Amino acid sequence: MSASMLRKQAAMPGLAGRQVPKVCGLPKLSPRVVKLGAASPIKGPLGNNTPEPIRPLAAPQLPERKQMPEQQLPRTVPQAAADGGATPEPQQPKKFMGFEPLTWAKILPLGMMFFCILFNYTILRDTKDVLVVTAPGSGAEIIPFLKTYVNLPMAIGFTVGYAKLANVLSSEALFYTCIIPFIVFFGSFAGLLYPMRDVLHPTNFCATLLESVGERWAGPIAILRNWTFCLFYVMAELWGSVVVSVLFWGFANQITTVEEASQFYPLFGLGANVALIFSGQAVKYFSMVRASLPPGVDGWGVSLAGLMGMVVAGGLIILGIFWGLNRKVVPQVQNKIGDKKKKKSKAKMSVGESFAFLAASPYIRDLALLVVSYGISINLVEVTWKSKIKAQFPNPNDYSVFMGNFSTCTGTVTFAMMLLSRIIFRKFGWGTAALITPTLLLITGLIFFSLLMFPEATGSVLASWGMTPLYAAVLVGGAQNIFSKSAKYSLFDPCKEMAYIPLDDEVKTKGKAAIDVICNPLGKSGGALIQQFMIIGFGSLAASTPYLGAILLAIVLIWIQAAASLNKQFVALQAETGNTMGGLKD
C-alpha cells in the first residue's frame, strides 16, 4: 500500500470534511510531521509512524491564540498613545519634570488666575486705604469702626448667601455669580460713584451732627459722611476674602491633590508676587500722573480711573481662564480622580446645620483659630502703622505712591520667601511651615511696639541718620508688614489651603466659606474691637501701645498651639484618606 493511501486512512476519522491534498504529494511523511508537531501546542510522540502527528491540523488552539492579541491591542496600544507614553508600560503617561501633562494643564492656568487676582487685590488694597484714610473728616481711626460695623456684617451676609447658593448652583455657576458683581462695582465706582461723590455724600449733615454729638463719635460719622468710599473699602476687603480665599482656592483644591499642592501652591505665590511688584509700580505710576495734568483737573480721579480700568481688565482675564479650565481640564480631572473620590449621596445641609456641624469639628475649629489669630495679630500692628503713614504723607497721591512702593517691596521679599518655602515643606513638613508665620509676626511686631514705646532711646541715633522718629516708625512698621505678609503668602496660605484638601467635599466647600469669609474679617474686627476698647479706656492708641503688645503676645501663643494641634489631625487625616504629600495611594 502506498504512503498516500495510508495517510488517507489515518485522517478519515479525525478530519471529517477537511482537505488533505496539500500534504499528499510529499514523498516522505516524517519531515512534515516534525514541523507540524513543533508548531502545535499539542505535543505528540515524534518518530513513530502513527496518525498522531496529523492532529495539529484539527486543534482549535491555534486560531484562538491569534485572536487574543487582536482583541487586546486596540485597548492597550491606543491608550498608551493617548497618554503620550513612550515607555514600554502602556498605561504610564509621559511626564515632564516629574509630573503628568494633566498636572501642568491645571497648574499653569491656575497660576495665571492667581496672578491676576493678586494683581487686582494689591491695587484695591492700596486704593481703599488711600480713600478712607485721606477722606474729608476721616483718618486711620475710622478703620476699626469700619471693619467691625460694616465689613463684618457684610461678610456674614455673604457667607449665608453663599451657603444657600452652593446648594442650588453648580460650582462653575457659583463662581460666576460671586465674581461678576465685584467687576461691575469697581468699574462703576470709577465711572459713576467717585465723580458724583459731592452729590452722594451727606457732608453738611454729618458736619452738623458731629458738632452736636462730639468728637468721640467721629469714626461712625465719618463712615456715613464718606459712605461710597467705605463701600469701596468693604468690597476691596471682600475681594480678598471671597475671590482669593473662597473662589480661587476652593476651585484649586477641587482639582489638585495634596502632592501637587505641596509642590505648586508655594510656587503660585511666585507668580502672585510678581503681580505685587507690577501692581505696586502701576499704583505708583497712576498716582504720579497728576504732575502732567493741567490745573483744575482732579488728579486722584484720573489715577482712580486708570487703576480701576486695570482691575476690570484683570477680572475679565480671570473669567476667561476659569471658563477655559472648565471646558478643557476639569472633565479630564473628573475622569481621572472621580472614581477615587466616589461621591456619597448625602442630603444638603441647611445654613444653620452647616455652621453647627462645622463648629463641632475640632479640625475646623483649629483652622478657624489660625485665621482669626492672624487677623487679630496683623490688625493690632497695621492700624497703628497706617496712622503714622497719614501723618507722614497727608496728600492722597503721596500716600498712594508710598503704598505702591510698599507693595513692590512686599512682592520682592515674598518672591524670595516662596523659593525657600518649597524647601521648608519638603524637608520639614507642614507643621514646621505652619509655625514660621506666627513666630515671625511676633518678633517683628514686638520690635515695632518697642520702637513706639521708647522713642527717647532712639531719637539721637535717628537724628544722626537724618530721620525723624515719625519717619522711622513708618519704615519699621512697613518692614514689619512686609515680612509678616511675605510669610503669610509663602507659608501660611499654602498651609491653610493644603489642610482643606483631605476633607469631604461639602465640609470643604462650606467650611472654607465659613472660615475664609467670616473668620478672616472676624479676626480683623476682633483686633479693631480691642483697639476701640483701648482708645476708650486709655484715650489714644499711643497710650495703649504697651497693652497692645501684651495682647499680641497672647494671641500669637494661642495661634501656635492651634497650629500644633491641627498638624496632628492633618497627618492622621492624610493617613486615613491616602491623600498625602507624597501622593495619592492607589
C-alpha positions as CSV (number, residue, x, y, z in Angstrom):
1,M,0.0,0.0,0.0
2,S,1.3,3.5,-0.9
3,A,2.1,6.2,1.6
4,S,-0.7,8.4,0.3
5,M,-3.3,5.7,0.9
6,L,-2.1,5.1,4.4
7,R,-2.4,8.8,5.2
8,K,-6.0,8.9,3.9
9,Q,-7.0,6.0,6.1
10,A,-5.4,7.6,9.2
11,A,-7.0,11.0,8.6
12,M,-10.6,9.8,7.9
13,P,-11.8,9.5,11.5
14,G,-10.5,12.9,12.7
15,L,-10.7,15.1,9.6
16,A,-14.3,14.9,8.5
17,G,-14.7,17.2,5.6
18,R,-11.1,18.6,5.7
19,Q,-8.9,18.8,2.6
20,V,-5.7,16.9,2.8
21,P,-4.3,17.1,-0.7
22,K,-1.8,19.8,0.3
23,V,0.3,17.2,2.1
24,C,-0.5,14.2,-0.2
25,G,2.2,15.0,-2.7
26,L,5.1,14.7,-0.2
27,P,7.4,11.8,-0.8
28,K,8.2,11.3,2.8
29,L,5.9,11.8,5.8
30,S,8.4,12.2,8.7
31,P,9.8,15.7,7.9
32,R,6.4,17.2,7.5
33,V,5.1,15.6,10.7
34,V,8.0,17.0,12.7
35,K,7.3,20.6,11.5
36,L,3.6,20.4,12.2
37,G,4.1,18.9,15.6
38,A,6.6,21.5,16.6
39,A,4.2,24.3,15.6
40,S,1.3,22.8,17.5
41,P,0.6,23.4,21.2
42,I,-0.3,19.7,21.5
43,K,2.9,17.8,21.6
44,G,2.6,14.2,20.3
45,P,5.2,11.5,20.2
46,L,7.6,12.1,17.4
47,G,9.3,9.4,15.4
48,N,6.7,6.6,15.3
49,N,4.6,6.1,12.2
50,T,1.1,6.7,13.8
51,P,-1.6,9.2,12.8
52,E,-0.9,11.4,16.0
53,P,1.3,13.9,14.2
54,I,-1.6,14.9,12.0
55,R,-3.7,16.1,14.9
56,P,-2.4,19.7,14.9
57,L,-4.4,20.4,11.8
58,A,-7.7,19.9,13.8
59,A,-6.6,21.6,17.0
60,P,-8.7,24.8,17.9
61,Q,-5.9,26.4,20.0
62,L,-4.1,28.0,17.1
63,P,-6.8,30.3,15.9
64,E,-7.6,31.3,19.5
65,R,-4.0,32.4,20.1
66,K,-4.2,34.6,17.0
67,Q,-7.4,36.3,18.2
68,M,-6.4,37.2,21.7
69,P,-3.7,39.7,20.7
70,E,-6.0,41.2,18.1
71,Q,-8.6,41.9,20.9
72,Q,-6.1,43.3,23.4
73,L,-4.1,45.5,21.1
74,P,-6.8,48.1,20.4
75,R,-7.3,48.5,24.1
76,T,-3.7,48.9,25.3
77,V,-1.8,50.4,22.4
78,P,-4.2,53.4,21.7
79,Q,-4.4,54.1,25.5
80,A,-0.6,54.4,25.6
81,A,-0.6,56.7,22.6
82,A,-3.4,58.8,24.1
83,D,-1.5,59.3,27.3
84,G,1.6,60.2,25.4
85,G,3.5,57.2,26.9
86,A,6.8,56.4,25.2
87,T,7.8,53.8,27.8
88,P,7.2,50.1,27.5
89,E,4.5,50.3,30.1
90,P,1.4,51.2,28.1
91,Q,-0.5,52.9,30.9
92,Q,2.3,55.2,32.1
93,P,1.8,58.7,30.8
94,K,4.8,60.7,29.7
95,K,6.0,63.1,32.4
96,F,7.6,66.5,32.3
97,M,9.8,67.4,35.3
98,G,8.2,64.5,37.2
99,F,4.5,65.5,36.6
100,E,2.0,64.4,34.1
101,P,0.7,66.7,31.3
102,L,-2.6,67.0,33.0
103,T,-0.9,68.4,36.1
104,W,0.7,71.1,34.1
105,A,-2.6,71.8,32.3
106,K,-4.1,72.6,35.7
107,I,-1.2,74.4,37.4
108,L,-0.2,76.9,34.6
109,P,-3.7,78.4,34.2
110,L,-4.3,78.4,37.9
111,G,-1.0,80.3,38.4
112,M,-2.1,82.9,35.8
113,M,-5.5,83.2,37.5
114,F,-3.8,83.7,40.9
115,F,-1.5,86.4,39.3
116,C,-4.5,88.4,38.0
117,I,-6.4,88.0,41.3
118,L,-3.5,89.2,43.4
119,F,-2.7,92.0,40.8
120,N,-6.2,93.3,41.4
121,Y,-6.1,92.8,45.1
122,T,-2.9,94.8,45.5
123,I,-4.4,97.7,43.6
124,L,-7.7,97.5,45.6
125,R,-5.9,97.2,48.9
126,D,-3.7,100.2,48.4
127,T,-6.6,102.3,46.9
128,K,-9.1,101.5,49.7
129,D,-6.7,102.8,52.4
130,V,-6.0,106.0,50.5
131,L,-9.7,106.6,50.0
132,V,-10.9,106.2,53.6
133,V,-7.8,107.5,55.5
134,T,-7.4,110.7,53.5
135,A,-11.2,111.4,53.0
136,P,-12.6,114.6,54.5
137,G,-13.3,114.3,58.2
138,S,-11.7,110.8,58.3
139,G,-8.4,109.2,59.3
140,A,-6.9,105.9,60.3
141,E,-9.2,105.8,63.3
142,I,-12.1,105.1,61.0
143,I,-10.7,101.6,60.1
144,P,-11.5,99.8,63.4
145,F,-15.2,101.0,63.2
146,L,-15.4,100.2,59.5
147,K,-14.1,96.7,60.0
148,T,-16.4,96.0,62.9
149,Y,-19.7,97.6,62.0
150,V,-19.6,97.4,58.2
151,N,-17.2,94.8,56.9
152,L,-18.1,92.0,59.4
153,P,-21.9,92.2,58.8
154,M,-21.4,92.2,55.1
155,A,-19.1,89.2,55.3
156,I,-21.6,87.3,57.4
157,G,-24.4,88.1,54.9
158,F,-22.2,86.9,52.0
159,T,-21.5,83.7,53.8
160,V,-25.1,82.9,54.4
161,G,-26.0,83.7,50.8
162,Y,-23.0,81.7,49.6
163,A,-24.0,78.6,51.6
164,K,-27.6,78.8,50.2
165,L,-26.3,79.3,46.6
166,A,-23.9,76.3,47.0
167,N,-26.9,74.1,47.4
168,V,-28.6,75.1,44.2
169,L,-25.9,76.2,41.8
170,S,-23.1,74.2,40.2
171,S,-19.5,75.1,41.1
172,E,-19.0,76.9,37.8
173,A,-22.2,79.0,38.1
174,L,-21.4,79.8,41.7
175,F,-18.0,81.2,40.7
176,Y,-19.6,83.5,38.0
177,T,-22.4,84.6,40.4
178,C,-19.9,85.7,43.0
179,I,-17.1,87.4,41.0
180,I,-19.1,89.3,38.3
181,P,-20.7,91.8,40.8
182,F,-17.2,92.7,42.0
183,I,-16.1,93.5,38.5
184,V,-19.2,95.6,37.8
185,F,-18.9,97.5,41.1
186,F,-15.3,98.5,40.7
187,G,-15.9,99.7,37.1
188,S,-18.9,101.7,38.1
189,F,-17.1,103.2,41.1
190,A,-14.5,104.9,39.0
191,G,-17.1,105.9,36.3
192,L,-20.1,107.0,38.4
193,L,-19.7,106.9,42.2
194,Y,-16.5,108.8,42.6
195,P,-17.3,111.6,40.1
196,M,-20.7,112.1,41.9
197,R,-19.3,112.0,45.4
198,D,-20.2,115.6,46.2
199,V,-23.8,114.8,45.4
200,L,-23.9,111.4,47.1
201,H,-22.1,112.2,50.4
202,P,-24.1,114.0,53.1
203,T,-21.2,116.3,54.1
204,N,-23.1,119.2,55.6
205,F,-25.5,116.9,57.6
206,C,-22.5,114.9,59.0
207,A,-20.6,118.1,59.9
208,T,-23.6,119.4,61.9
209,L,-24.1,116.0,63.5
210,L,-20.5,115.9,64.6
211,E,-20.8,119.3,66.3
212,S,-23.8,118.2,68.3
213,V,-22.6,114.8,69.5
214,G,-18.9,115.5,69.9
215,E,-15.6,114.1,68.6
216,R,-16.0,110.7,70.3
217,W,-18.4,109.7,67.5
218,A,-16.1,111.0,64.8
219,G,-15.4,107.4,63.5
220,P,-19.0,106.3,62.9
221,I,-20.0,109.7,61.5
222,A,-17.0,109.6,59.1
223,I,-18.4,106.3,57.8
224,L,-21.7,107.9,57.0
225,R,-20.1,111.0,55.6
226,N,-18.0,109.1,53.1
227,W,-20.3,106.1,52.6
228,T,-19.3,105.4,48.9
229,F,-15.6,105.3,49.9
230,C,-16.4,103.0,52.8
231,L,-18.4,100.7,50.4
232,F,-15.4,100.6,48.2
233,Y,-13.3,99.7,51.2
234,V,-15.6,96.8,52.2
235,M,-15.8,95.5,48.6
236,A,-12.0,95.5,48.3
237,E,-11.7,93.6,51.6
238,L,-14.3,91.1,50.4
239,W,-12.3,90.6,47.2
240,G,-9.5,89.3,49.3
241,S,-11.8,87.0,51.4
242,V,-14.2,85.9,48.6
243,V,-12.3,85.9,45.3
244,V,-8.8,85.0,46.7
245,S,-9.7,82.6,49.5
246,V,-13.1,81.1,48.6
247,L,-13.4,81.2,44.9
248,F,-9.8,80.6,43.7
249,W,-8.5,78.4,46.5
250,G,-11.8,76.5,46.6
251,F,-11.6,75.8,42.8
252,A,-7.8,74.9,43.1
253,N,-8.5,72.5,46.0
254,Q,-11.2,70.7,43.9
255,I,-8.8,69.8,41.1
256,T,-5.5,69.2,42.8
257,T,-4.1,66.5,45.0
258,V,-2.0,67.1,48.2
259,E,1.1,66.0,46.3
260,E,0.5,68.7,43.7
261,A,-0.4,71.2,46.3
262,S,2.7,70.7,48.3
263,Q,4.8,71.3,45.2
264,F,2.9,74.0,43.4
265,Y,0.9,76.0,46.0
266,P,4.1,77.8,47.2
267,L,5.0,78.4,43.6
268,F,1.6,80.1,42.9
269,G,3.0,82.8,45.2
270,L,5.9,83.4,42.9
271,G,3.6,84.5,40.1
272,A,1.4,86.3,42.6
273,N,4.3,88.3,44.0
274,V,5.4,89.2,40.5
275,A,1.9,90.6,40.4
276,L,2.6,92.5,43.6
277,I,5.7,94.0,42.1
278,F,3.9,95.1,38.9
279,S,0.8,96.3,40.5
280,G,2.8,98.3,43.1
281,Q,4.5,100.1,40.2
282,A,1.2,100.6,38.4
283,V,-0.2,102.2,41.6
284,K,2.9,104.4,41.8
285,Y,2.6,105.4,38.1
286,F,-1.0,106.4,38.1
287,S,-0.6,108.2,41.4
288,M,2.2,110.4,39.9
289,V,0.2,111.1,36.7
290,R,-1.2,114.2,38.3
291,A,2.1,116.0,37.7
292,S,1.4,116.1,34.0
293,L,-2.2,117.2,34.3
294,P,-3.4,120.8,33.7
295,P,-4.6,122.9,36.7
296,G,-8.2,122.2,37.8
297,V,-8.2,118.6,36.9
298,D,-8.8,116.1,39.7
299,G,-5.5,114.1,39.6
300,W,-6.7,111.5,42.1
301,G,-9.8,111.0,40.0
302,V,-7.7,110.3,36.9
303,S,-5.5,108.0,38.8
304,L,-8.5,106.1,40.2
305,A,-10.0,105.7,36.7
306,G,-6.8,104.1,35.4
307,L,-6.4,101.8,38.3
308,M,-10.0,100.6,38.2
309,G,-9.7,100.1,34.4
310,M,-6.8,97.6,35.1
311,V,-8.9,95.9,37.8
312,V,-11.8,95.4,35.3
313,A,-9.4,94.0,32.7
314,G,-7.8,91.6,35.2
315,G,-11.3,90.4,36.2
316,L,-12.2,89.6,32.6
317,I,-9.0,87.6,32.2
318,I,-9.8,85.7,35.3
319,L,-13.3,84.8,33.9
320,G,-11.7,83.7,30.6
321,I,-9.2,81.4,32.2
322,F,-11.8,79.9,34.5
323,W,-14.1,79.2,31.6
324,G,-11.3,77.6,29.6
325,L,-10.3,75.3,32.6
326,N,-13.9,74.2,33.0
327,R,-14.2,73.3,29.3
328,K,-10.8,71.6,28.8
329,V,-9.2,70.5,32.1
330,V,-12.0,69.8,34.6
331,P,-13.6,67.0,32.6
332,Q,-10.2,65.2,32.5
333,V,-9.7,65.7,36.2
334,Q,-13.1,64.3,37.0
335,N,-12.5,61.2,34.8
336,K,-9.1,60.6,36.5
337,I,-9.9,61.1,40.2
338,G,-13.6,60.8,40.2
339,D,-13.5,57.1,40.8
340,K,-11.1,57.5,43.7
341,K,-13.4,60.1,45.3
342,K,-16.7,58.4,44.7
343,K,-19.2,61.0,45.9
344,K,-21.5,59.7,48.6
345,S,-25.2,60.5,48.2
346,K,-25.9,62.8,51.1
347,A,-28.5,65.4,51.8
348,K,-27.5,69.0,51.6
349,M,-27.3,70.7,55.0
350,S,-29.1,74.0,55.7
351,V,-27.2,77.1,56.7
352,G,-27.8,76.5,60.4
353,E,-26.9,72.8,60.2
354,S,-23.8,73.7,58.3
355,F,-22.5,76.1,61.0
356,A,-23.5,73.6,63.8
357,F,-21.6,70.8,62.0
358,L,-18.5,72.9,61.4
359,A,-18.5,74.2,65.0
360,A,-18.5,70.6,66.2
361,S,-15.4,69.7,64.3
362,P,-12.0,70.2,66.1
363,Y,-10.3,70.2,62.7
364,I,-12.4,73.2,61.5
365,R,-12.1,74.9,64.9
366,D,-8.3,74.8,64.7
367,L,-8.3,76.1,61.2
368,A,-10.6,78.9,62.3
369,L,-8.3,79.8,65.2
370,L,-5.4,80.1,62.7
371,V,-7.3,82.5,60.5
372,V,-8.7,84.6,63.4
373,S,-5.4,84.8,65.2
374,Y,-3.7,86.0,62.1
375,G,-6.4,88.7,61.5
376,I,-6.2,90.0,65.1
377,S,-2.4,90.0,65.2
378,I,-1.8,91.8,61.9
379,N,-4.6,94.3,62.7
380,L,-3.1,95.3,66.1
381,V,0.0,96.5,64.2
382,E,-1.4,97.7,60.9
383,V,-3.9,100.3,62.1
384,T,-1.3,102.0,64.3
385,W,1.2,101.9,61.4
386,K,-1.3,103.5,58.9
387,S,-2.0,106.3,61.4
388,K,1.8,107.1,61.2
389,I,1.7,106.9,57.4
390,K,-1.1,109.5,57.2
391,A,0.9,111.8,59.5
392,Q,3.9,111.5,57.2
393,F,2.0,111.6,53.9
394,P,-1.2,113.7,54.2
395,N,-1.7,114.1,50.5
396,P,-3.6,111.2,48.8
397,N,-1.2,110.9,45.9
398,D,1.8,110.9,48.1
399,Y,0.2,108.3,50.4
400,S,-0.6,106.2,47.3
401,V,3.0,106.4,46.0
402,F,4.3,105.1,49.3
403,M,1.8,102.2,49.3
404,G,2.8,101.4,45.7
405,N,6.5,101.2,46.8
406,F,5.4,99.1,49.8
407,S,3.6,96.6,47.6
408,T,6.6,96.3,45.3
409,C,8.9,95.6,48.3
410,T,6.4,93.1,49.6
411,G,6.4,91.3,46.3
412,T,10.1,91.1,46.1
413,V,10.6,89.8,49.6
414,T,7.8,87.3,49.2
415,F,9.3,86.1,45.9
416,A,12.4,85.1,47.8
417,M,10.3,83.5,50.6
418,M,8.5,81.5,48.0
419,L,11.7,79.9,46.8
420,L,12.5,78.9,50.4
421,S,9.0,77.6,51.1
422,R,9.4,74.5,48.8
423,I,12.5,73.5,50.7
424,I,10.7,74.0,54.0
425,F,7.7,71.9,53.0
426,R,9.9,69.2,51.6
427,K,12.5,68.9,54.4
428,F,10.5,69.9,57.5
429,G,6.8,69.3,56.6
430,W,3.5,71.0,57.1
431,G,3.9,71.5,60.9
432,T,7.1,73.5,60.8
433,A,5.9,75.6,57.9
434,A,2.7,76.5,59.8
435,L,4.7,77.7,62.8
436,I,7.0,80.1,60.9
437,T,4.4,82.8,60.2
438,P,3.3,83.4,63.9
439,T,6.9,83.3,65.1
440,L,8.0,85.9,62.6
441,L,5.0,88.1,63.2
442,L,5.6,88.0,66.9
443,I,9.2,89.0,66.6
444,T,8.7,91.9,64.2
445,G,5.6,93.1,66.0
446,L,7.4,93.4,69.3
447,I,10.2,95.3,67.7
448,F,7.7,97.8,66.2
449,F,5.9,98.3,69.5
450,S,9.2,98.7,71.3
451,L,10.2,101.5,69.0
452,L,6.9,103.3,69.7
453,M,7.2,102.8,73.4
454,F,10.8,104.0,73.8
455,P,11.3,106.9,71.3
456,E,13.7,108.7,73.5
457,A,16.2,105.9,73.4
458,T,16.4,106.1,69.6
459,G,15.9,109.8,69.0
460,S,19.5,110.9,68.9
461,V,20.6,107.9,66.8
462,L,17.8,108.6,64.2
463,A,18.7,112.3,64.1
464,S,22.3,111.3,63.1
465,W,20.9,109.3,60.3
466,G,18.8,112.2,59.0
467,M,15.4,110.6,60.1
468,T,12.7,111.8,62.4
469,P,11.1,109.3,64.8
470,L,7.8,109.5,62.8
471,Y,9.5,108.5,59.6
472,A,11.4,105.8,61.4
473,A,8.2,104.4,62.7
474,V,6.7,104.4,59.2
475,L,9.7,102.5,57.9
476,V,9.9,100.0,60.7
477,G,6.1,99.4,60.5
478,G,6.5,98.9,56.8
479,A,9.3,96.3,57.3
480,Q,7.1,94.5,59.9
481,N,4.2,94.3,57.4
482,I,6.4,93.2,54.6
483,F,7.9,90.3,56.4
484,S,4.6,89.3,58.0
485,K,2.8,89.4,54.7
486,S,5.6,87.6,52.9
487,A,5.4,84.8,55.5
488,K,1.6,84.7,55.1
489,Y,1.7,84.4,51.3
490,S,4.5,81.9,51.1
491,L,3.8,79.7,54.1
492,F,0.6,80.5,56.0
493,D,-1.8,80.5,53.0
494,P,-0.4,77.3,51.4
495,C,-0.6,75.5,54.7
496,K,-4.2,76.6,55.2
497,E,-5.2,75.5,51.7
498,M,-3.5,72.1,52.0
499,A,-5.4,71.5,55.2
500,Y,-8.7,71.6,53.2
501,I,-7.8,69.0,50.6
502,P,-8.3,65.8,52.5
503,L,-11.8,66.9,53.8
504,D,-15.1,65.8,52.5
505,D,-16.4,67.9,49.6
506,E,-19.3,69.5,51.5
507,V,-17.2,70.2,54.5
508,K,-14.5,71.6,52.3
509,T,-16.9,73.9,50.5
510,K,-18.9,75.2,53.4
511,G,-16.1,75.1,56.0
512,K,-13.9,77.1,53.7
513,A,-16.7,79.7,53.1
514,A,-17.3,80.0,56.9
515,I,-13.6,80.2,57.8
516,D,-12.3,82.5,55.0
517,V,-15.3,84.8,54.7
518,I,-16.4,85.1,58.3
519,C,-13.3,84.2,60.4
520,N,-11.0,86.4,58.3
521,P,-13.0,89.6,58.9
522,L,-13.8,88.4,62.3
523,G,-10.1,88.4,63.2
524,K,-9.7,91.8,61.8
525,S,-12.8,93.0,63.6
526,G,-11.6,91.4,66.8
527,G,-8.4,93.4,66.5
528,A,-10.4,96.5,65.8
529,L,-12.6,95.9,68.8
530,I,-9.6,95.6,71.0
531,Q,-8.3,98.9,69.7
532,Q,-11.6,100.5,70.3
533,F,-11.7,99.4,73.9
534,M,-8.1,100.6,74.3
535,I,-8.9,104.0,72.8
536,I,-11.9,104.5,75.0
537,G,-10.1,103.2,78.1
538,F,-6.7,104.9,77.7
539,G,-7.6,107.9,75.5
540,S,-5.5,107.1,72.4
541,L,-3.7,104.4,70.5
542,A,-0.3,105.8,71.6
543,A,-1.3,105.4,75.3
544,S,-2.4,101.8,74.8
545,T,0.7,100.7,73.0
546,P,2.2,98.6,75.8
547,Y,-1.1,96.7,76.3
548,L,-1.5,96.1,72.6
549,G,2.0,94.5,72.7
550,A,1.0,92.2,75.5
551,I,-2.3,91.2,73.7
552,L,-0.3,90.4,70.6
553,L,1.9,88.0,72.6
554,A,-1.1,86.2,74.0
555,I,-2.8,85.9,70.6
556,V,0.3,84.5,68.9
557,L,0.7,81.9,71.6
558,I,-2.8,80.7,71.0
559,W,-2.1,80.6,67.3
560,I,1.0,78.4,67.8
561,Q,-0.9,76.0,70.0
562,A,-3.7,75.7,67.4
563,A,-1.2,75.1,64.6
564,A,0.5,72.2,66.6
565,S,-2.9,70.6,67.2
566,L,-4.0,70.9,63.6
567,N,-0.7,69.4,62.4
568,K,-1.5,66.1,64.3
569,Q,-5.1,66.0,62.9
570,F,-3.8,66.8,59.4
571,V,-1.2,64.0,59.4
572,A,-3.9,61.5,60.7
573,L,-6.4,62.5,58.1
574,Q,-3.8,62.1,55.3
575,A,-3.1,58.6,56.5
576,E,-6.8,57.8,56.7
577,T,-7.7,59.1,53.2
578,G,-4.4,58.2,51.5
579,N,-4.2,61.8,50.1
580,T,-0.7,62.6,51.4
581,M,2.1,65.0,50.5
582,G,3.9,62.0,48.9
583,G,1.0,61.4,46.6
584,L,-2.3,59.5,46.4
585,K,-2.3,55.9,47.3
586,D,-4.0,53.6,44.9
